[in-house]
Amino acid sequence: MWDDAFPSFLIGLREGLEAGLIVSILVATLVRADARSRLPQVWTGVLAAIALALSFGAVLTFTAASLSATAQESFGGTLSVIAVAFVTAMVFWMRRSARSLSGEIKEKVAGALTMGAGVLIVTSFLAVGREGLETALFLWTTAQAAGESAGPLTGAAIGVILAAGLCWGLYRRVLKINLTKFFTATGAVLIVIAAGVLGYGLRDLQEGGVLPGKTAYVIDLSSSIDAGSWYSTLIQGVFNLTPIMTWLQVIGYVGYLTVVMALFTRGVGAATPKAASEKQVSEQDAPPPAPRRPGWVVPVAVVVVPAVIAALAVTFGRPKPEAAQTIAVSPTECGKGFTPPKPGRQSFQMHNTGDKTSEVYLVDPATSAVYGEIEGLAPGTTRALIATVAGGTYAWRCVPTGGTAVTSRAVRVTGRGTVKAVVPVSEQDLAGPLDQYKSYVQQGLTTLVDQTRSLAADIKGDHLGKARTDWLTAHRTYASLGAAYGTFEDFDQKINGRSDGLPNGVHDKDFAGFHRIEYGLWHGESAASLTASAEQLAADAAGLQAVFPHQDFDPGDLPLRTHEILENTLQFELTGDTDEGSGTNLATADANLAGTRQLVTVLKPLLTSRAPKLLPTVDVDIARLQKLIDAAHRGTDWTSAEQLAAAYKQRLDGATGQLLEDLAPIPDLLEIRKSA
């Protein structure tokens, strides 16, 4: 979180100090002019500026949430570029104006005192409002880049609090800061950060289809850089530099940094203008006071009005959905009632008018790409299908159970933008990855047979110390084959069965396999009592090796197992639930992670074309989890799940949960659909 917090901390500190300096100068000028009665007017203007900034942030957030994924990319990229422009202008303005700021504000206060309360409120509002809007915009863009809001908001809050403390010290004259040097140093750092935000914004515009070249990569270091390392995370969080960057990103980053930094450093030594002459301000210069109104009216109004305006902008700015079309689903009436919808998020009422349960898909008839789907629509029932529609051609594809797919007539939707669709996967598409994975499993089973035979020999020869080492080696090999468990049928229970559910638990005669031997080896049982179990394990491993080439391996299991393996890891291994005494659950988790990595590798060609951003994210997650697991052992000595420190266990669970969350889309992306 802290790597994401630093850029926002810097902007919060800098913008907070700017706004705070302005407010402190306003307050000091009024106090010295013996016009303390006017201070509430200053705070009213400040409160209005804060309310405006918060309302602006809300509008940005809720407006983006109502857009399609592609539109969000374009919206976020555009605002990132605007934020860079604002930050750049702010950096140059503050470097130029730091020395003359006090005199300029005192002149404005002098004029405001002679013109009435409203002008003083407007003066403080305008002075602080600009910084508030810039901060809201920059925070929104950095949160978008980070993919979360906790870090940026925390960093900004710390920066603003520190800025408030510095301004209080300056007001009380307990601190002295060379503002010119301060704004020069922070300005240089902000230029570097802004270059990263620009690169991120350009990438978003490419993803949104506004700019070309989203697959033209000039840098791809994902295979050689540990994306989960502290230095990689820090660089990505602070500077928005990623292991994979396009030509446009690099050109934008380098070009902005070179030009803007050169102009900024060239002007550092330039002479700054002299401060404006200060006028002596007095309460006596003010006009007669206006009739008094309740003191709470104006402060409440300046908070409520921006909030109401923001709420109206969010409410009425969202596109209103059309009335839902009712679409017929059957072999003879597929797509009946379908007319060209307006672009945007739409709800279609799918009504099965046939006599068979059906699947129905909203597709691009040219590519069979799927925009929305309903499975198991029973005869006579109606269900809503919600999909986002943009410019393009659409049709319905109805697939009755046991029948042939029927495609409706196509309709053309006019409009700009694009919508991401799922390219359907067939059994033939998964045939290559399945063959690769079956080869991996076959090699693993060959190794397993040798290892279980060595384990049986150890136990038969009463070499129990060596048997414990060989048990862990063999069990890790089996645990790395997780995607094939459903194919192993009864052999999985024989080889890796648990005592749960058995009448006599660990002492039940049907308790067998790795966990039976584990219990005996780590609970002082004799070699003689374990020999039969070890020999049976070796025999079962050999039997599985012999039948596996002839077992039915459903290709649809591959995408499902990418998620399910680590679900079991989180449920059984990280809780220590399957530990029978060895304390090696984390070694099993390590093997499960290796099996998951192998699955992702064989599925990579299909995933790259369907979700290019997914694999880099998963690689980062895997590297992070691997690093945590590696820290839990020294050689063959593993820390048991029960002995893990609470903080470490929380990080381990969190990293596993994050990886599971990022793996979750894979089964849907690579589901075998009948829409093709």
PLY file of the C-alpha trace (Angstrom):
ply
format ascii 1.0
element vertex 676
property float x
property float y
property float z
element edge 675
property int vertex1
property int vertex2
end_header
0.00 0.00 0.00
2.83 2.41 0.87
4.32 2.36 -2.62
0.92 3.54 -3.90
0.71 6.10 -1.08
3.91 8.04 -1.81
2.80 9.97 -4.94
-0.43 10.98 -3.19
1.47 11.88 -0.02
3.64 14.24 -2.05
0.69 15.86 -3.81
-1.20 16.14 -0.49
1.81 17.75 1.19
2.47 20.15 -1.66
-1.11 21.15 -2.42
-1.93 21.22 1.28
1.00 23.50 1.94
-0.02 25.80 -0.91
-3.61 26.04 0.33
-2.47 26.27 3.95
-0.05 29.09 3.20
-2.82 31.03 1.49
-5.20 30.52 4.41
-2.56 31.38 7.02
-1.67 34.58 5.16
-5.37 35.51 4.94
-5.83 34.88 8.67
-2.64 36.70 9.67
-3.56 39.72 7.55
-7.01 39.98 9.14
-5.64 39.54 12.66
-3.04 42.25 12.15
-5.73 44.52 10.72
-7.79 44.00 13.86
-10.52 42.42 11.69
-11.01 39.16 13.58
-14.75 39.43 13.05
-14.13 38.65 9.40
-12.37 35.30 10.11
-15.61 33.25 9.81
-15.89 34.55 6.25
-12.45 33.10 5.44
-13.36 29.71 6.96
-16.66 29.72 5.07
-14.79 30.12 1.78
-12.35 27.36 2.77
-15.24 25.05 3.71
-16.91 25.73 0.37
-13.67 24.88 -1.48
-13.32 21.58 0.41
-16.97 20.70 -0.31
-16.44 21.45 -3.99
-13.33 19.24 -4.15
-15.10 16.32 -2.42
-18.11 16.68 -4.70
-15.85 16.76 -7.74
-14.20 13.52 -6.58
-17.61 11.90 -6.11
-18.70 12.89 -9.62
-15.52 11.39 -11.09
-15.94 8.14 -9.17
-19.63 7.53 -9.80
-19.52 8.72 -13.40
-16.73 6.25 -14.19
-18.60 3.44 -12.41
-21.57 3.81 -14.77
-19.43 3.42 -17.90
-18.55 0.26 -19.78
-15.09 -1.23 -19.27
-13.77 0.25 -22.51
-15.30 3.65 -21.78
-13.77 3.57 -18.30
-10.34 3.04 -19.85
-10.86 6.04 -22.15
-12.32 8.20 -19.36
-9.50 7.35 -16.96
-6.82 7.88 -19.60
-8.21 11.29 -20.56
-8.36 12.44 -16.93
-4.82 11.17 -16.35
-3.55 13.36 -19.18
-5.54 16.34 -17.81
-4.14 15.71 -14.33
-0.60 15.74 -15.72
-1.34 19.09 -17.39
-2.66 20.55 -14.11
0.27 19.25 -12.07
2.77 20.58 -14.61
1.17 24.03 -14.57
1.03 23.98 -10.77
4.71 23.08 -10.46
5.84 25.95 -12.67
3.41 28.47 -11.15
4.40 27.73 -7.57
8.11 27.85 -8.29
7.63 31.27 -9.90
5.18 32.68 -7.33
6.44 31.37 -3.97
8.24 34.57 -2.97
5.53 37.01 -4.06
2.59 34.98 -2.76
2.22 36.82 0.57
2.13 40.31 -0.94
-0.38 39.35 -3.62
-2.81 37.83 -1.10
-2.53 40.82 1.27
-3.49 43.12 -1.60
-6.54 40.95 -2.32
-7.55 41.03 1.35
-7.29 44.81 1.37
-9.66 45.00 -1.57
-12.01 42.41 -0.07
-12.33 44.30 3.22
-13.48 47.41 1.43
-16.10 45.53 -0.65
-17.92 43.39 1.92
-18.25 39.89 3.35
-19.19 38.14 0.12
-16.01 39.20 -1.63
-13.83 37.90 1.23
-15.60 34.52 1.06
-15.05 34.39 -2.70
-11.38 35.38 -2.28
-10.64 32.53 0.15
-12.78 30.12 -1.88
-10.92 30.83 -5.13
-7.55 30.79 -3.40
-8.11 27.31 -1.91
-10.53 25.86 -4.48
-7.97 25.45 -7.23
-5.69 23.36 -5.02
-8.69 21.28 -3.93
-9.78 20.49 -7.48
-6.22 19.66 -8.56
-5.83 17.35 -5.56
-9.14 15.56 -6.23
-8.24 14.99 -9.88
-4.73 13.76 -9.15
-5.93 11.48 -6.35
-8.54 9.95 -8.63
-5.99 9.21 -11.35
-3.42 7.76 -8.93
-6.11 5.53 -7.39
-7.01 4.31 -10.87
-3.35 3.55 -11.61
-2.90 1.74 -8.29
-6.09 -0.28 -8.69
-7.10 0.56 -5.11
-7.94 3.65 -3.09
-6.66 2.88 0.43
-3.01 3.64 -0.35
-3.53 6.90 -2.26
-6.08 8.21 0.26
-3.84 7.33 3.20
-0.84 9.00 1.58
-2.82 12.14 0.75
-4.26 12.33 4.28
-0.80 12.10 5.84
0.50 14.74 3.43
-2.35 17.16 4.21
-1.96 16.65 7.97
1.78 17.31 7.75
1.13 20.38 5.59
-1.35 21.70 8.17
1.26 21.26 10.89
3.88 23.11 8.86
1.48 25.97 8.13
0.60 26.25 11.82
4.31 26.43 12.64
4.87 29.11 10.03
1.87 31.08 11.29
3.15 30.89 14.86
6.66 31.70 13.61
8.16 28.58 15.17
9.31 27.29 11.76
11.24 28.80 8.89
11.13 27.17 5.45
12.77 28.36 2.27
9.65 28.01 0.15
11.49 28.55 -3.13
13.83 25.61 -2.45
10.97 23.47 -1.10
8.76 23.94 -4.15
11.73 23.47 -6.49
12.72 20.13 -4.94
9.19 18.73 -4.70
8.43 20.07 -8.18
11.27 18.01 -9.68
9.99 14.84 -7.98
6.42 15.56 -9.09
7.54 15.91 -12.70
8.99 12.39 -12.56
5.77 11.05 -11.01
3.64 12.94 -13.55
5.62 11.30 -16.37
4.54 7.91 -15.01
0.92 9.05 -14.74
1.10 10.22 -18.37
2.42 6.82 -19.45
-0.37 5.08 -17.53
-2.95 7.42 -19.08
-1.69 6.74 -22.59
-1.92 3.01 -21.92
-5.53 3.43 -20.77
-6.33 5.35 -23.95
-4.81 2.50 -25.95
-6.90 -0.06 -24.05
-9.99 2.08 -24.69
-9.31 2.11 -28.42
-8.71 5.88 -28.55
-5.02 5.52 -29.42
-3.38 2.80 -31.54
-0.53 0.42 -30.70
-1.82 -1.35 -27.58
0.04 -4.56 -28.55
3.19 -2.83 -29.86
5.46 -3.58 -26.90
8.93 -2.08 -26.74
9.68 -3.54 -23.29
8.67 -6.96 -21.95
10.72 -7.89 -18.90
8.01 -9.99 -17.22
10.07 -13.17 -17.57
13.30 -11.72 -16.15
12.05 -9.40 -13.38
10.62 -10.62 -10.10
7.40 -8.65 -10.23
6.68 -9.40 -6.58
9.99 -8.04 -5.26
10.04 -4.94 -3.09
11.97 -2.89 -5.64
9.65 -3.82 -8.52
6.55 -3.04 -6.45
8.05 0.29 -5.36
8.93 1.34 -8.91
5.48 0.40 -10.24
3.68 2.14 -7.39
5.66 5.39 -7.37
6.69 5.86 -10.99
4.06 3.76 -12.85
6.83 1.94 -14.71
5.78 -1.65 -15.45
7.69 -4.67 -16.83
5.60 -4.44 -20.02
5.29 -1.08 -21.83
4.21 -0.05 -25.31
6.11 2.23 -27.67
3.64 5.06 -27.08
4.02 4.78 -23.30
7.81 4.94 -23.49
7.82 7.82 -26.00
5.31 9.78 -23.89
7.23 9.12 -20.66
10.68 9.96 -22.01
9.46 12.92 -24.09
7.54 14.53 -21.23
10.34 13.96 -18.72
13.03 15.32 -21.04
11.19 18.46 -22.16
9.47 19.44 -18.90
12.45 18.71 -16.65
14.73 20.71 -18.95
12.37 23.72 -18.86
11.94 23.41 -15.09
15.65 23.21 -14.25
16.46 26.02 -16.69
14.15 28.37 -14.80
15.33 27.43 -11.29
18.01 30.10 -11.17
15.90 32.78 -12.78
15.09 35.85 -10.76
11.77 35.81 -9.00
9.56 38.87 -9.03
9.57 41.16 -6.06
6.73 40.84 -3.67
3.87 43.19 -4.25
3.79 46.18 -1.98
1.70 45.60 1.08
-1.18 47.83 1.92
-2.10 48.57 5.49
-5.51 46.95 5.94
-7.96 48.05 8.58
-11.49 47.14 9.61
-12.23 50.85 9.26
-11.88 50.55 5.47
-14.82 48.18 5.30
-18.34 49.34 4.42
-21.09 49.39 7.04
-22.08 45.86 8.08
-25.02 44.25 6.30
-28.05 43.06 8.26
-27.12 40.02 10.33
-28.33 36.54 9.40
-27.99 33.33 11.43
-24.31 32.32 11.56
-24.93 28.75 10.39
-26.71 29.62 7.13
-23.75 30.35 4.87
-21.44 27.53 6.08
-24.24 24.98 5.70
-25.15 26.34 2.28
-21.61 26.16 0.91
-21.40 22.48 1.90
-24.89 21.42 0.85
-25.01 23.19 -2.52
-21.92 21.47 -4.06
-23.10 18.11 -2.67
-26.56 18.57 -4.20
-25.07 19.63 -7.53
-22.77 16.58 -7.50
-25.69 14.27 -6.69
-27.72 15.75 -9.55
-24.76 15.40 -11.92
-24.34 11.74 -10.99
-28.07 11.00 -11.12
-28.94 12.74 -14.36
-25.56 12.27 -16.00
-25.97 8.52 -16.18
-27.56 7.18 -19.35
-31.05 5.88 -18.72
-31.50 2.29 -19.84
-34.06 1.47 -22.50
-37.12 -0.55 -21.66
-36.04 -4.20 -21.75
-36.73 -6.08 -24.97
-38.33 -9.52 -24.67
-36.46 -11.96 -26.88
-37.74 -15.40 -27.86
-35.47 -18.43 -27.37
-36.25 -21.59 -29.35
-35.06 -23.43 -32.48
-37.83 -21.83 -34.55
-38.09 -18.36 -32.98
-34.53 -17.62 -31.88
-34.10 -13.85 -31.53
-37.70 -12.95 -32.30
-38.41 -9.46 -30.93
-34.79 -8.28 -31.24
-34.42 -4.73 -32.53
-31.26 -2.58 -32.62
-30.70 -1.34 -29.04
-29.08 1.93 -28.11
-25.40 1.79 -27.11
-24.82 1.29 -23.38
-25.78 -1.16 -20.67
-28.95 -3.02 -21.66
-31.20 -5.63 -20.09
-32.86 -8.23 -22.34
-35.68 -10.47 -21.12
-34.97 -13.91 -22.58
-38.12 -16.05 -22.81
-37.87 -19.73 -23.76
-40.80 -20.39 -26.10
-39.61 -23.89 -27.01
-39.98 -27.28 -25.32
-36.32 -27.87 -24.40
-33.94 -26.29 -21.94
-31.62 -24.01 -23.89
-28.50 -21.93 -23.69
-28.60 -18.52 -25.34
-25.76 -16.19 -26.28
-25.51 -12.61 -27.52
-22.76 -12.88 -30.12
-20.89 -11.16 -32.90
-22.07 -13.34 -35.80
-18.81 -12.84 -37.69
-16.44 -14.02 -34.93
-18.82 -15.81 -32.50
-17.43 -13.62 -29.71
-19.81 -13.68 -26.74
-21.14 -10.48 -25.12
-23.60 -12.16 -22.74
-25.06 -15.57 -22.02
-27.66 -17.55 -20.08
-27.30 -21.26 -19.41
-30.08 -23.67 -18.52
-33.09 -21.55 -19.56
-36.02 -23.92 -18.93
-39.07 -24.03 -21.24
-41.64 -21.34 -20.47
-39.31 -19.36 -18.20
-37.92 -15.84 -18.55
-34.58 -14.54 -17.25
-32.78 -11.24 -17.68
-29.55 -11.06 -19.65
-27.59 -7.86 -19.02
-24.93 -6.81 -21.51
-23.12 -3.65 -22.58
-23.66 -2.76 -26.23
-21.50 -0.50 -28.41
-21.21 0.09 -32.13
-21.15 -3.23 -34.01
-23.17 -6.19 -35.24
-25.10 -8.44 -32.85
-27.16 -11.63 -33.08
-28.65 -14.23 -30.74
-27.53 -17.85 -30.76
-29.90 -20.40 -29.22
-28.61 -23.89 -28.36
-31.32 -26.33 -27.20
-30.24 -29.36 -25.18
-29.32 -32.12 -27.61
-30.09 -29.88 -30.56
-28.27 -27.75 -33.11
-27.31 -24.14 -32.55
-29.58 -21.61 -34.30
-28.51 -18.01 -34.98
-30.98 -15.15 -35.32
-30.81 -12.40 -37.90
-28.14 -9.83 -37.14
-28.80 -6.21 -36.24
-26.44 -3.28 -36.59
-25.91 -0.88 -33.68
-24.52 2.53 -34.54
-22.30 4.24 -32.01
-18.73 4.82 -30.99
-16.48 2.79 -28.76
-15.95 -0.92 -28.36
-17.06 -3.57 -25.88
-14.88 -6.43 -24.72
-16.28 -9.81 -25.65
-15.26 -13.34 -24.73
-13.89 -15.26 -27.68
-15.45 -18.74 -27.37
-13.27 -21.76 -26.68
-13.89 -25.15 -28.23
-12.62 -28.58 -27.20
-10.23 -28.39 -30.14
-8.74 -25.16 -28.76
-8.00 -26.91 -25.48
-6.61 -30.07 -27.12
-3.05 -28.71 -27.34
-2.87 -27.45 -23.72
-4.45 -30.72 -22.56
-1.82 -32.81 -24.35
0.94 -30.70 -22.79
-0.51 -31.07 -19.32
-1.08 -34.82 -19.67
2.57 -35.16 -20.64
3.53 -33.18 -17.52
1.37 -35.47 -15.34
2.77 -38.62 -16.96
6.32 -37.50 -16.22
5.30 -36.65 -12.66
3.77 -40.11 -12.16
6.93 -41.78 -13.43
8.90 -39.82 -10.84
6.31 -40.62 -8.18
6.62 -44.37 -8.75
10.38 -44.25 -8.23
10.03 -42.07 -5.13
7.35 -44.23 -3.47
9.44 -47.34 -4.10
12.40 -45.65 -2.41
10.12 -44.74 0.51
8.91 -48.35 0.83
12.51 -49.59 0.77
13.48 -47.11 3.49
10.70 -48.28 5.78
11.28 -51.97 5.10
14.97 -51.46 5.93
14.06 -49.59 9.14
15.71 -46.37 7.92
12.96 -44.18 9.33
14.97 -40.94 9.30
15.59 -41.28 5.58
11.97 -42.38 5.14
10.72 -39.05 6.54
12.82 -37.14 3.99
11.73 -39.38 1.11
8.09 -39.19 2.23
8.11 -35.40 1.88
9.80 -35.57 -1.54
7.25 -38.05 -2.89
4.26 -36.24 -1.37
5.36 -32.93 -2.93
5.54 -34.63 -6.32
1.98 -35.91 -5.98
0.72 -32.53 -4.70
2.05 -30.82 -7.84
-0.35 -32.86 -10.04
-3.49 -31.26 -8.59
-5.31 -30.56 -11.85
-5.56 -34.30 -12.56
-7.09 -35.38 -9.24
-10.57 -35.59 -10.77
-9.17 -37.90 -13.45
-7.37 -40.20 -10.99
-10.74 -41.55 -9.79
-10.34 -44.03 -6.88
-6.57 -43.83 -6.96
-6.61 -40.38 -5.35
-8.35 -41.75 -2.23
-5.92 -44.67 -2.09
-2.82 -42.49 -2.48
-3.75 -39.31 -0.64
-6.88 -40.14 1.37
-7.62 -38.49 4.72
-8.85 -39.94 8.00
-11.81 -37.55 8.16
-15.08 -39.47 7.99
-13.58 -42.87 8.81
-15.20 -44.59 11.81
-11.92 -44.99 13.72
-10.09 -41.98 12.31
-6.32 -42.45 12.00
-6.62 -45.99 13.42
-9.17 -47.13 10.84
-8.15 -50.08 8.68
-9.13 -48.14 5.53
-6.84 -45.20 6.34
-4.09 -45.54 3.72
-1.65 -43.72 1.50
0.63 -40.78 2.23
-1.23 -39.50 5.28
-1.34 -42.95 6.92
2.43 -43.24 6.55
2.90 -39.65 7.70
0.99 -40.37 10.91
3.10 -43.43 11.63
6.47 -41.84 10.83
5.84 -38.83 13.08
4.07 -40.69 15.91
6.74 -43.28 16.70
5.28 -46.33 14.96
7.67 -49.11 14.09
8.92 -49.88 10.61
7.17 -53.24 10.70
3.78 -51.61 11.27
4.27 -49.26 8.29
5.84 -51.62 5.75
2.56 -52.90 4.32
1.15 -49.38 3.92
4.33 -48.17 2.19
4.37 -51.11 -0.22
0.68 -50.59 -0.99
1.34 -46.89 -1.71
4.09 -47.82 -4.17
1.77 -50.34 -5.84
-1.04 -47.81 -6.12
1.32 -45.23 -7.65
2.41 -47.77 -10.24
-1.21 -48.72 -10.94
-2.13 -45.08 -11.49
0.82 -44.62 -13.84
-0.40 -47.59 -15.90
-4.04 -46.50 -16.25
-3.63 -42.73 -16.55
-3.02 -42.67 -20.35
-6.40 -44.40 -20.78
-8.40 -42.30 -18.32
-10.88 -39.69 -19.54
-9.42 -36.24 -18.86
-12.11 -33.62 -19.50
-10.45 -30.64 -21.24
-12.87 -28.34 -19.42
-11.15 -29.32 -16.16
-7.99 -27.40 -17.05
-9.43 -23.87 -16.67
-11.40 -24.92 -13.58
-8.37 -26.36 -11.80
-6.38 -23.11 -12.08
-8.65 -21.81 -9.33
-9.63 -24.98 -7.48
-6.12 -26.19 -6.59
-5.37 -23.11 -4.50
-8.88 -23.07 -3.05
-8.01 -26.43 -1.48
-4.64 -25.05 -0.44
-6.29 -22.19 1.41
-8.86 -24.47 3.02
-6.72 -27.45 4.01
-3.00 -26.69 3.84
-2.75 -23.15 5.20
-5.02 -24.11 8.09
-2.98 -27.21 8.93
-6.15 -29.31 8.61
-4.39 -32.18 6.78
-1.31 -32.29 9.01
-0.78 -35.74 10.49
2.38 -34.82 12.36
5.02 -33.80 9.81
4.23 -30.05 9.96
4.87 -29.78 6.21
1.61 -28.26 5.01
3.49 -25.31 3.55
5.63 -27.71 1.52
2.39 -29.09 0.09
1.20 -25.54 -0.57
4.46 -24.91 -2.42
3.83 -27.96 -4.62
0.23 -26.84 -5.22
1.55 -23.47 -6.38
3.95 -25.20 -8.77
1.04 -27.17 -10.20
-0.99 -23.99 -10.64
1.93 -22.29 -12.36
2.21 -25.21 -14.79
-1.50 -24.97 -15.61
-1.29 -21.24 -16.30
1.74 -21.89 -18.52
-0.04 -24.39 -20.80
-3.10 -22.12 -21.01
-1.04 -19.00 -21.73
-1.64 -18.91 -25.53
-5.41 -18.93 -25.05
-5.33 -16.39 -22.22
-2.98 -13.94 -23.94
-5.41 -13.28 -26.79
-8.45 -13.03 -24.48
-7.15 -11.19 -21.43
-3.70 -9.68 -22.08
-3.64 -7.87 -18.72
-4.47 -10.98 -16.71
-1.23 -12.93 -17.06
1.12 -10.14 -15.85
-1.13 -9.67 -12.83
-1.17 -13.40 -12.08
2.62 -13.57 -12.48
2.99 -10.82 -9.89
0.63 -12.65 -7.51
2.46 -15.96 -7.93
5.84 -14.34 -7.32
4.51 -12.64 -4.16
3.06 -15.88 -2.77
6.17 -17.86 -3.71
8.35 -15.41 -1.81
6.21 -15.79 1.32
6.28 -19.59 1.12
10.05 -19.62 0.58
10.48 -17.68 3.80
8.78 -20.49 5.76
11.53 -23.09 5.44
15.28 -23.66 5.54
16.15 -26.52 3.23
13.88 -29.44 4.19
12.89 -27.91 7.54
9.45 -26.33 7.24
7.53 -24.19 9.71
4.20 -25.83 10.51
0.99 -23.94 9.84
0.18 -23.84 13.56
3.51 -22.17 14.40
3.25 -19.32 11.90
3.26 -15.82 13.38
-0.15 -14.17 13.17
1.11 -11.30 10.98
2.88 -13.67 8.59
-0.15 -15.98 8.42
-2.33 -12.99 7.57
0.00 -11.97 4.75
0.13 -15.55 3.45
-3.66 -15.87 3.45
-3.99 -12.45 1.84
-1.53 -13.26 -0.96
-3.29 -16.57 -1.64
-6.67 -14.88 -1.63
-5.47 -12.20 -4.06
-4.09 -14.83 -6.42
-7.37 -16.74 -6.25
-9.28 -13.54 -7.04
-7.12 -12.84 -10.09
-7.35 -16.46 -11.27
-11.14 -16.47 -10.92
-11.91 -15.14 -14.46
-10.00 -17.98 -16.18
-12.75 -20.64 -15.98
-15.24 -18.23 -17.54
-12.80 -16.99 -20.18
-11.91 -20.54 -21.27
-15.27 -22.22 -20.75
-16.20 -24.54 -23.60
-19.25 -22.86 -25.11
-21.73 -24.18 -27.62
-22.00 -20.77 -29.24
-19.25 -21.40 -31.75
0 1
1 2
2 3
3 4
4 5
5 6
6 7
7 8
8 9
9 10
10 11
11 12
12 13
13 14
14 15
15 16
16 17
17 18
18 19
19 20
20 21
21 22
22 23
23 24
24 25
25 26
26 27
27 28
28 29
29 30
30 31
31 32
32 33
33 34
34 35
35 36
36 37
37 38
38 39
39 40
40 41
41 42
42 43
43 44
44 45
45 46
46 47
47 48
48 49
49 50
50 51
51 52
52 53
53 54
54 55
55 56
56 57
57 58
58 59
59 60
60 61
61 62
62 63
63 64
64 65
65 66
66 67
67 68
68 69
69 70
70 71
71 72
72 73
73 74
74 75
75 76
76 77
77 78
78 79
79 80
80 81
81 82
82 83
83 84
84 85
85 86
86 87
87 88
88 89
89 90
90 91
91 92
92 93
93 94
94 95
95 96
96 97
97 98
98 99
99 100
100 101
101 102
102 103
103 104
104 105
105 106
106 107
107 108
108 109
109 110
110 111
111 112
112 113
113 114
114 115
115 116
116 117
117 118
118 119
119 120
120 121
121 122
122 123
123 124
124 125
125 126
126 127
127 128
128 129
129 130
130 131
131 132
132 133
133 134
134 135
135 136
136 137
137 138
138 139
139 140
140 141
141 142
142 143
143 144
144 145
145 146
146 147
147 148
148 149
149 150
150 151
151 152
152 153
153 154
154 155
155 156
156 157
157 158
158 159
159 160
160 161
161 162
162 163
163 164
164 165
165 166
166 167
167 168
168 169
169 170
170 171
171 172
172 173
173 174
174 175
175 176
176 177
177 178
178 179
179 180
180 181
181 182
182 183
183 184
184 185
185 186
186 187
187 188
188 189
189 190
190 191
191 192
192 193
193 194
194 195
195 196
196 197
197 198
198 199
199 200
200 201
201 202
202 203
203 204
204 205
205 206
206 207
207 208
208 209
209 210
210 211
211 212
212 213
213 214
214 215
215 216
216 217
217 218
218 219
219 220
220 221
221 222
222 223
223 224
224 225
225 226
226 227
227 228
228 229
229 230
230 231
231 232
232 233
233 234
234 235
235 236
236 237
237 238
238 239
239 240
240 241
241 242
242 243
243 244
244 245
245 246
246 247
247 248
248 249
249 250
250 251
251 252
252 253
253 254
254 255
255 256
256 257
257 258
258 259
259 260
260 261
261 262
262 263
263 264
264 265
265 266
266 267
267 268
268 269
269 270
270 271
271 272
272 273
273 274
274 275
275 276
276 277
277 278
278 279
279 280
280 281
281 282
282 283
283 284
284 285
285 286
286 287
287 288
288 289
289 290
290 291
291 292
292 293
293 294
294 295
295 296
296 297
297 298
298 299
299 300
300 301
301 302
302 303
303 304
304 305
305 306
306 307
307 308
308 309
309 310
310 311
311 312
312 313
313 314
314 315
315 316
316 317
317 318
318 319
319 320
320 321
321 322
322 323
323 324
324 325
325 326
326 327
327 328
328 329
329 330
330 331
331 332
332 333
333 334
334 335
335 336
336 337
337 338
338 339
339 340
340 341
341 342
342 343
343 344
344 345
345 346
346 347
347 348
348 349
349 350
350 351
351 352
352 353
353 354
354 355
355 356
356 357
357 358
358 359
359 360
360 361
361 362
362 363
363 364
364 365
365 366
366 367
367 368
368 369
369 370
370 371
371 372
372 373
373 374
374 375
375 376
376 377
377 378
378 379
379 380
380 381
381 382
382 383
383 384
384 385
385 386
386 387
387 388
388 389
389 390
390 391
391 392
392 393
393 394
394 395
395 396
396 397
397 398
398 399
399 400
400 401
401 402
402 403
403 404
404 405
405 406
406 407
407 408
408 409
409 410
410 411
411 412
412 413
413 414
414 415
415 416
416 417
417 418
418 419
419 420
420 421
421 422
422 423
423 424
424 425
425 426
426 427
427 428
428 429
429 430
430 431
431 432
432 433
433 434
434 435
435 436
436 437
437 438
438 439
439 440
440 441
441 442
442 443
443 444
444 445
445 446
446 447
447 448
448 449
449 450
450 451
451 452
452 453
453 454
454 455
455 456
456 457
457 458
458 459
459 460
460 461
461 462
462 463
463 464
464 465
465 466
466 467
467 468
468 469
469 470
470 471
471 472
472 473
473 474
474 475
475 476
476 477
477 478
478 479
479 480
480 481
481 482
482 483
483 484
484 485
485 486
486 487
487 488
488 489
489 490
490 491
491 492
492 493
493 494
494 495
495 496
496 497
497 498
498 499
499 500
500 501
501 502
502 503
503 504
504 505
505 506
506 507
507 508
508 509
509 510
510 511
511 512
512 513
513 514
514 515
515 516
516 517
517 518
518 519
519 520
520 521
521 522
522 523
523 524
524 525
525 526
526 527
527 528
528 529
529 530
530 531
531 532
532 533
533 534
534 535
535 536
536 537
537 538
538 539
539 540
540 541
541 542
542 543
543 544
544 545
545 546
546 547
547 548
548 549
549 550
550 551
551 552
552 553
553 554
554 555
555 556
556 557
557 558
558 559
559 560
560 561
561 562
562 563
563 564
564 565
565 566
566 567
567 568
568 569
569 570
570 571
571 572
572 573
573 574
574 575
575 576
576 577
577 578
578 579
579 580
580 581
581 582
582 583
583 584
584 585
585 586
586 587
587 588
588 589
589 590
590 591
591 592
592 593
593 594
594 595
595 596
596 597
597 598
598 599
599 600
600 601
601 602
602 603
603 604
604 605
605 606
606 607
607 608
608 609
609 610
610 611
611 612
612 613
613 614
614 615
615 616
616 617
617 618
618 619
619 620
620 621
621 622
622 623
623 624
624 625
625 626
626 627
627 628
628 629
629 630
630 631
631 632
632 633
633 634
634 635
635 636
636 637
637 638
638 639
639 640
640 641
641 642
642 643
643 644
644 645
645 646
646 647
647 648
648 649
649 650
650 651
651 652
652 653
653 654
654 655
655 656
656 657
657 658
658 659
659 660
660 661
661 662
662 663
663 664
664 665
665 666
666 667
667 668
668 669
669 670
670 671
671 672
672 673
673 674
674 675
